[in-house]
Amino acid sequence: MTAKRALITGVTGQDGAYLAQLLLQKGYAVTGIVRRSSHAGVFDHRLKWLGILDDVELVDGNLLDQSALLRIVQAAKPDEIYNLAAQSFVTSSWQQPLLTGQVTGLGAAHMLECLRSAAPQARYYQASTSEMFGLIQEAKQSESTPFYPRSPYGVAKLYAHWMTINYRESFGLHASNGILFNHESPLRGVEFVTRKVTDAVARIKLGQQKELRLGNIDAKRDWGHARDYVKAMWLMLQQDRPDDYVIATGRTTTVRDMCAIAFKHVGLNIDDHLVIDPALFRPA
């Protein structure tokens, strides 16, 4: 029996690395698209940490270059495509709104065009996000909750989300959206709040820094684990019919409480080290 083939954009990120590991364990042949970088030997550290670097075929590509994406899809002949690549940091999306729109929004449209023209039989996963809910319209969000994004990142993701639905309905593609709430792991980048907190608390405990600077610590987040969420991605593409799915734990925690847990774990008083910096508050 021929192994299934999967193509992953964003394979060197947290979700991409865990997804690649999961698919390899299930016997898939995995190809990952990586953006050309001068940081050779650094960008693939998550794949190395999981011990799967040599098992994933890495190819140079960019979501902004549709011609390159088309050649990659034609060569890979994937049974499943997972579009995880994006400019995914909300704060940076305010500093680089146009780039975020191009990569996160139009980049998904480029992938959908490649799917339609070169691999219409493949199943497609689009990484949507709870950031599309933004200014929440319901106490508990579901697949039918109205969207109200509050950042360029959320807006770009919403464009990609609706393009996926339109391509699914217009061309009969097996294309699904996963509306994922926050999910963390040891592979999470230090620019995200969970790792920013844990990294700073460890450094403070070791005497390497004195304070942790944050913005709105009363913000509530639903945090799960990335391993569970990539399994959900895979399960979506195993369904007979494509659809859109919200993935969450159903439990929320404030950033303040998460910080308190981290400081308590190492025997430190949060009030001695936590500094609220108005410059770190989001515009909306």
Backbone hydrogen bonds in HBPLUS format (Angstrom, degrees):
<---DONOR---> <-ACCEPTOR-->    atom                        ^
c    i                          cat <-CA-CA->   ^        H-A-AA   ^      H-
h    n   atom  resd res      DA  || num        DHA   H-A  angle D-A-AA Bond
n    s   type  num  typ     dist DA aas  dist angle  dist       angle   num
A0029-ALA N   A0004-LYS O   2.80 MM  25  6.21 160.5  1.84 160.8 167.4     1
A0079-ASP N   A0005-ARG O   2.73 MM  74  5.28 159.4  1.77 137.1 143.6     2
A0080-GLU N   A0005-ARG O   3.21 MM  75  6.62 148.6  2.31 153.3 159.9     3
A0006-ALA N   A0029-ALA O   2.93 MM  23  6.29 161.8  1.96 161.8 165.9     4
A0031-THR N   A0006-ALA O   2.92 MM  25  6.23 166.3  1.94 163.5 168.0     5
A0007-LEU N   A0080-GLU O   2.92 MM  73  6.36 155.4  1.98 155.0 163.0     6
A0082-TYR N   A0007-LEU O   2.86 MM  75  6.25 164.1  1.88 165.2 170.3     7
A0008-ILE N   A0031-THR O   2.91 MM  23  6.33 158.2  1.96 158.0 165.3     8
A0033-ILE N   A0008-ILE O   2.90 MM  25  6.25 162.6  1.93 156.7 161.2     9
A0009-THR N   A0082-TYR O   2.98 MM  73  6.37 166.6  2.00 164.6 167.6    10
A0084-LEU N   A0009-THR O   3.27 MM  75  5.35 144.2  2.40 118.5 123.4    11
A0013-GLY N   A0010-GLY O   3.17 MM   3  5.60 166.3  2.19 114.7 118.8    12
A0017-ALA N   A0013-GLY O   2.94 MM   4  5.93 160.7  1.98 150.5 154.7    13
A0018-TYR N   A0014-GLN O   3.19 MM   4  6.45 169.9  2.20 152.0 154.6    14
A0019-LEU N   A0015-ASP O   2.80 MM   4  5.89 158.4  1.85 152.7 159.7    15
A0020-ALA N   A0016-GLY O   2.90 MM   4  5.99 158.8  1.94 143.6 149.6    16
A0021-GLN N   A0017-ALA O   3.03 MM   4  6.28 158.6  2.08 147.3 152.8    17
A0022-LEU N   A0018-TYR O   2.97 MM   4  6.22 159.7  2.01 147.6 152.8    18
A0023-LEU N   A0019-LEU O   2.90 MM   4  6.15 166.8  1.92 158.4 161.2    19
A0024-LEU N   A0020-ALA O   2.92 MM   4  6.07 158.1  1.97 150.1 156.3    20
A0025-GLN N   A0021-GLN O   3.01 MM   4  6.22 154.4  2.08 146.7 153.6    21
A0026-LYS N   A0022-LEU O   3.13 MM   4  6.43 130.1  2.39 136.6 149.9    22
A0026-LYS N   A0023-LEU O   3.04 MM   3  4.96 131.1  2.29  92.8 106.6    23
A0028-TYR N   A0023-LEU O   2.94 MM   5  5.33 164.0  1.97 151.2 145.9    24
A0027-GLY N   A0024-LEU O   3.00 MM   3  5.08 161.2  2.03 106.7 110.8    25
A0057-GLU N   A0030-VAL O   3.00 MM  27  6.31 165.2  2.02 162.9 159.0    26
A0032-GLY N   A0057-GLU O   2.74 MM  25  6.05 161.9  1.77 154.3 159.5    27
A0059-VAL N   A0032-GLY O   2.93 MM  27  6.26 158.6  1.97 162.0 165.9    28
A0034-VAL N   A0059-VAL O   2.91 MM  25  6.06 163.3  1.93 155.6 159.3    29
A0061-GLY N   A0034-VAL O   2.93 MM  27  5.72 151.3  2.01 143.3 144.6    30
A0042-VAL N   A0039-HIS O   3.02 MM   3  5.52 153.9  2.09 138.4 139.0    31
A0043-PHE N   A0039-HIS O   3.35 MM   4  6.25 153.4  2.43 166.1 169.6    32
A0045-HIS N   A0042-VAL O   3.20 MM   3  5.55 150.7  2.29 125.2 122.1    33
A0048-LYS N   A0044-ASP O   3.10 MM   4  6.40 154.1  2.17 150.7 158.6    34
A0049-TRP N   A0045-HIS O   2.87 MM   4  6.03 154.4  1.94 143.1 150.1    35
A0050-LEU N   A0046-ARG O   3.07 MM   4  6.32 146.8  2.19 144.5 152.2    36
A0052-ILE N   A0047-LEU O   2.99 MM   5  5.46 162.2  2.02 160.4 158.3    37
A0051-GLY N   A0048-LYS O   2.91 MM   3  4.85 145.7  2.03  98.6 109.7    38
A0055-ASP N   A0052-ILE O   2.90 MM   3  5.21 150.3  1.99 111.8 121.6    39
A0056-VAL N   A0053-LEU O   3.42 MM   3  5.70 163.5  2.45 108.1 112.6    40
A0065-ASP N   A0062-ASN O   2.97 MM   3  5.43 163.7  2.00 118.4 123.8    41
A0069-LEU N   A0065-ASP O   3.10 MM   4  6.40 160.9  2.14 151.3 157.2    42
A0070-LEU N   A0066-GLN O   2.84 MM   4  6.01 156.2  1.89 150.1 156.1    43
A0071-ARG N   A0067-SER O   3.16 MM   4  6.42 157.5  2.21 142.7 147.7    44
A0072-ILE N   A0068-ALA O   3.00 MM   4  6.28 155.4  2.07 148.7 155.9    45
A0073-VAL N   A0069-LEU O   2.92 MM   4  6.19 163.1  1.95 155.2 158.9    46
A0074-GLN N   A0070-LEU O   2.96 MM   4  6.15 161.6  2.00 149.7 155.0    47
A0075-ALA N   A0071-ARG O   2.97 MM   4  6.13 151.0  2.05 143.8 151.4    48
A0076-ALA N   A0072-ILE O   2.84 MM   4  5.95 159.9  1.88 153.9 159.7    49
A0077-LYS N   A0073-VAL O   3.03 MM   4  5.88 150.9  2.12 146.2 151.7    50
A0123-ARG N   A0079-ASP O   2.91 MM  44  6.28 162.5  1.94 141.0 142.4    51
A0081-ILE N   A0123-ARG O   2.73 MM  42  6.16 156.7  1.78 163.3 170.1    52
A0125-TYR N   A0081-ILE O   2.78 MM  44  6.17 154.5  1.85 160.8 169.3    53
A0083-ASN N   A0125-TYR O   2.85 MM  42  6.03 172.9  1.86 167.8 166.6    54
A0127-ALA N   A0083-ASN O   3.30 MM  44  6.21 155.8  2.36 158.9 154.3    55
A0093-SER N   A0089-PHE O   3.11 MM   4  6.40 136.5  2.31 145.9 158.6    56
A0093-SER N   A0090-VAL O   3.00 MM   3  5.10 129.5  2.26  97.9 112.3    57
A0094-TRP N   A0091-THR O   3.18 MM   3  5.65 147.3  2.30 108.7 116.8    58
A0095-GLN N   A0092-SER O   3.01 MM   3  4.95 123.0  2.35  94.1 109.3    59
A0096-GLN N   A0092-SER O   2.72 MM   4  5.89 139.7  1.88 151.2 163.6    60
A0100-THR N   A0096-GLN O   3.00 MM   4  6.11 159.6  2.05 150.8 157.2    61
A0101-GLY N   A0097-PRO O   3.00 MM   4  6.17 154.1  2.07 140.3 146.8    62
A0102-GLN N   A0098-LEU O   2.95 MM   4  6.23 155.2  2.02 148.4 155.2    63
A0103-VAL N   A0099-LEU O   2.88 MM   4  6.04 177.7  1.88 162.2 162.2    64
A0104-THR N   A0100-THR O   2.86 MM   4  5.48 146.5  1.97 140.5 150.4    65
A0105-GLY N   A0101-GLY O   3.05 MM   4  4.98 135.7  2.25 112.5 125.5    66
A0106-LEU N   A0101-GLY O   3.06 MM   5  6.57 156.4  2.11 155.3 161.0    67
A0107-GLY N   A0102-GLN O   2.82 MM   5  6.14 122.3  2.16 139.9 157.3    68
A0108-ALA N   A0105-GLY O   3.15 MM   3  5.57 128.1  2.44 105.6 116.9    69
A0109-ALA N   A0105-GLY O   3.38 MM   4  6.83 150.5  2.48 140.9 149.0    70
A0109-ALA N   A0106-LEU O   3.03 MM   3  4.90 113.4  2.49  91.4 107.9    71
A0110-HIS N   A0106-LEU O   2.89 MM   4  6.26 149.6  1.98 151.6 159.9    72
A0111-MET N   A0107-GLY O   3.11 MM   4  6.46 153.5  2.18 144.1 150.5    73
A0112-LEU N   A0108-ALA O   2.93 MM   4  6.23 155.0  1.99 148.8 155.9    74
A0113-GLU N   A0109-ALA O   2.95 MM   4  6.17 151.6  2.04 146.8 153.9    75
A0114-CYS N   A0110-HIS O   3.05 MM   4  6.36 153.6  2.12 145.6 152.6    76
A0115-LEU N   A0111-MET O   2.88 MM   4  6.17 155.4  1.95 148.3 155.6    77
A0116-ARG N   A0112-LEU O   2.89 MM   4  6.11 163.3  1.92 149.4 153.2    78
A0117-SER N   A0113-GLU O   2.96 MM   4  6.08 160.0  2.00 148.2 153.3    79
A0118-ALA N   A0114-CYS O   2.80 MM   4  5.51 157.9  1.85 147.2 153.3    80
A0119-ALA N   A0115-LEU O   3.06 MM   4  4.76 144.8  2.18 118.8 127.7    81
A0122-ALA N   A0119-ALA O   2.98 MM   3  5.48 157.5  2.03 117.1 124.1    82
A0124-TYR N   A0174-HIS O   2.79 MM  50  6.14 168.1  1.80 159.5 163.0    83
A0176-SER N   A0124-TYR O   2.87 MM  52  6.26 162.5  1.90 161.3 162.2    84
A0126-GLN N   A0176-SER O   2.87 MM  50  6.19 161.4  1.90 163.9 169.2    85
A0178-GLY N   A0126-GLN O   3.08 MM  52  6.38 162.4  2.11 169.9 170.3    86
A0128-SER N   A0178-GLY O   2.97 MM  50  5.31 132.1  2.20 127.4 138.4    87
A0132-MET N   A0129-THR O   3.18 MM   3  5.93 169.0  2.19 116.6 120.1    88
A0130-SER N   A0180-LEU O   3.06 MM  50  5.67 143.8  2.19 138.0 129.1    89
A0133-PHE N   A0130-SER O   2.95 MM   3  5.59 154.8  2.02 116.6 123.4    90
A0148-TYR N   A0132-MET O   2.99 MM  16  6.14 139.5  2.16 142.3 154.7    91
A0135-LEU N   A0148-TYR O   3.01 MM  13  5.49 149.1  2.11 156.6 151.8    92
A0145-THR N   A0142-SER O   3.19 MM   3  5.31 166.0  2.21 108.2 112.5    93
A0155-VAL N   A0151-SER O   2.99 MM   4  6.29 159.5  2.03 156.8 162.8    94
A0156-ALA N   A0152-PRO O   2.92 MM   4  6.05 162.6  1.95 147.2 151.9    95
A0157-LYS N   A0153-TYR O   2.96 MM   4  6.15 159.8  2.00 152.0 157.7    96
A0158-LEU N   A0154-GLY O   2.97 MM   4  6.13 144.3  2.10 139.4 149.2    97
A0159-TYR N   A0155-VAL O   3.08 MM   4  6.44 150.6  2.17 148.4 155.4    98
A0160-ALA N   A0156-ALA O   3.14 MM   4  6.47 162.0  2.17 148.4 152.6    99
A0161-HIS N   A0157-LYS O   2.83 MM   4  6.04 151.5  1.91 145.0 153.7   100
A0162-TRP N   A0158-LEU O   2.97 MM   4  6.19 167.4  1.99 153.0 154.4   101
A0163-MET N   A0159-TYR O   2.91 MM   4  6.07 150.6  1.99 148.6 157.6   102
A0164-THR N   A0160-ALA O   3.01 MM   4  6.17 151.8  2.09 143.1 150.0   103
A0165-ILE N   A0161-HIS O   3.14 MM   4  6.53 156.1  2.20 145.8 152.0   104
A0166-ASN N   A0162-TRP O   2.90 MM   4  6.08 159.2  1.94 145.2 151.2   105
A0167-TYR N   A0163-MET O   2.87 MM   4  6.05 159.6  1.91 151.7 156.5   106
A0168-ARG N   A0164-THR O   2.95 MM   4  6.07 154.9  2.01 145.3 152.8   107
A0169-GLU N   A0165-ILE O   2.94 MM   4  6.16 164.2  1.97 152.6 156.0   108
A0170-SER N   A0166-ASN O   2.81 MM   4  5.76 150.2  1.90 144.5 153.3   109
A0171-PHE N   A0167-TYR O   2.97 MM   4  5.56 158.5  2.02 138.0 143.4   110
A0172-GLY N   A0168-ARG O   3.02 MM   4  5.14 123.0  2.36 129.0 135.7   111
A0245-TYR N   A0177-ASN O   2.97 MM  68  6.39 158.2  2.02 158.3 163.8   112
A0179-ILE N   A0245-TYR O   2.66 MM  66  5.83 160.8  1.69 158.2 163.2   113
A0247-ILE N   A0179-ILE O   3.00 MM  68  6.10 160.9  2.04 137.0 138.7   114
A0181-PHE N   A0247-ILE O   3.03 MM  66  6.27 164.0  2.06 176.7 172.5   115
A0224-GLY N   A0182-ASN O   2.86 MM  42  6.26 150.2  1.95 136.2 145.3   116
A0184-GLU N   A0224-GLY O   2.85 MM  40  6.19 162.4  1.88 147.1 143.0   117
A0226-ALA N   A0184-GLU O   2.95 MM  42  5.39 161.9  1.98 144.3 144.6   118
A0188-ARG N   A0185-SER O   3.17 MM   3  5.44 169.9  2.18 113.7 116.3   119
A0192-PHE N   A0189-GLY O   3.14 MM   3  5.90 167.6  2.16 121.4 125.1   120
A0196-LYS N   A0192-PHE O   2.81 MM   4  5.88 154.0  1.87 156.5 163.9   121
A0197-VAL N   A0193-VAL O   2.92 MM   4  5.98 156.1  1.97 146.4 151.1   122
A0198-THR N   A0194-THR O   3.04 MM   4  6.29 174.1  2.04 149.1 150.7   123
A0199-ASP N   A0195-ARG O   2.82 MM   4  5.67 159.8  1.86 143.2 149.7   124
A0200-ALA N   A0196-LYS O   3.07 MM   4  6.04 158.8  2.12 136.2 142.5   125
A0201-VAL N   A0197-VAL O   2.86 MM   4  6.02 167.0  1.88 159.5 163.3   126
A0202-ALA N   A0198-THR O   3.09 MM   4  6.15 158.6  2.14 141.0 146.7   127
A0203-ARG N   A0199-ASP O   3.05 MM   4  6.30 158.1  2.10 146.0 152.2   128
A0204-ILE N   A0200-ALA O   2.80 MM   4  6.03 157.4  1.85 154.5 161.0   129
A0205-LYS N   A0201-VAL O   2.96 MM   4  6.11 160.3  2.00 147.1 152.4   130
A0206-LEU N   A0202-ALA O   3.02 MM   4  6.26 142.9  2.16 141.2 151.2   131
A0208-GLN N   A0203-ARG O   2.73 MM   5  4.94 151.9  1.81 157.1 152.1   132
A0207-GLY N   A0204-ILE O   3.04 MM   3  5.00 157.6  2.09 102.1 108.8   133
A0212-LEU N   A0273-HIS O   2.88 MM  61  5.98 158.3  1.92 145.0 146.9   134
A0275-VAL N   A0212-LEU O   2.84 MM  63  5.97 167.6  1.85 158.8 158.2   135
A0214-LEU N   A0275-VAL O   3.03 MM  61  6.42 157.8  2.08 163.5 170.5   136
A0277-ASP N   A0214-LEU O   2.75 MM  63  5.72 168.8  1.77 159.1 163.1   137
A0256-ARG N   A0217-ILE O   2.64 MM  39  4.82 134.1  1.85 160.7 145.5   138
A0255-VAL N   A0219-ALA O   3.03 MM  36  5.99 144.0  2.16 162.0 172.4   139
A0221-ARG N   A0253-THR O   2.90 MM  32  5.46 161.6  1.93 141.6 145.7   140
A0253-THR N   A0221-ARG O   2.85 MM  32  5.46 154.0  1.92 146.3 152.5   141
A0228-ASP N   A0225-HIS O   3.09 MM   3  5.65 125.2  2.41 112.3 124.1   142
A0229-TYR N   A0225-HIS O   3.29 MM   4  6.62 153.4  2.37 146.3 154.1   143
A0230-VAL N   A0226-ALA O   2.97 MM   4  6.20 154.4  2.04 158.5 162.8   144
A0231-LYS N   A0227-ARG O   3.36 MM   4  6.52 148.6  2.47 137.9 145.7   145
A0232-ALA N   A0228-ASP O   3.18 MM   4  6.53 144.6  2.31 137.9 147.3   146
A0233-MET N   A0229-TYR O   3.07 MM   4  6.44 146.7  2.18 140.2 148.8   147
A0234-TRP N   A0230-VAL O   3.10 MM   4  6.41 163.0  2.13 148.6 151.0   148
A0235-LEU N   A0231-LYS O   2.93 MM   4  6.19 159.6  1.98 149.1 155.1   149
A0236-MET N   A0232-ALA O   3.02 MM   4  6.25 147.7  2.12 147.7 155.1   150
A0237-LEU N   A0234-TRP O   3.11 MM   3  5.47 125.7  2.42 104.1 116.6   151
A0238-GLN N   A0235-LEU O   3.05 MM   3  5.07 154.8  2.11 102.3 110.3   152
A0239-GLN N   A0236-MET O   3.40 MM   3  5.69 165.5  2.42 106.5 110.5   153
A0258-MET N   A0254-THR O   3.07 MM   4  6.39 158.3  2.12 148.8 155.0   154
A0259-CYS N   A0255-VAL O   2.92 MM   4  6.17 156.7  1.97 151.0 156.9   155
A0260-ALA N   A0256-ARG O   2.97 MM   4  6.26 157.0  2.03 148.5 155.1   156
A0261-ILE N   A0257-ASP O   2.99 MM   4  6.24 155.7  2.05 148.8 154.3   157
A0262-ALA N   A0258-MET O   3.09 MM   4  6.35 158.8  2.13 146.3 151.8   158
A0263-PHE N   A0259-CYS O   2.94 MM   4  6.22 167.7  1.95 161.2 163.1   159
A0264-LYS N   A0260-ALA O   2.95 MM   4  5.98 161.1  1.98 146.7 152.7   160
A0265-HIS N   A0261-ILE O   2.99 MM   4  6.08 146.7  2.10 143.0 151.7   161
A0266-VAL N   A0263-PHE O   3.20 MM   3  5.55 137.2  2.40 103.2 113.6   162
A0268-LEU N   A0263-PHE O   2.91 MM   5  5.05 172.2  1.91 146.4 143.8   163
A0267-GLY N   A0264-LYS O   3.06 MM   3  4.90 162.0  2.09 102.1 107.4   164
A0272-ASP N   A0269-ASN O   3.08 MM   3  5.60 153.1  2.15 114.0 121.9   165
A0273-HIS N   A0270-ILE O   3.14 MM   3  5.64 159.3  2.18 113.7 119.9   166
A0274-LEU N   A0270-ILE O   2.98 MM   4  5.82 157.8  2.03 170.6 173.7   167
A0280-LEU N   A0277-ASP O   2.89 MM   3  5.63 165.0  1.91 125.7 130.8   168
A0281-PHE N   A0278-PRO O   3.21 MM   3  5.51 169.7  2.22 111.5 114.5   169
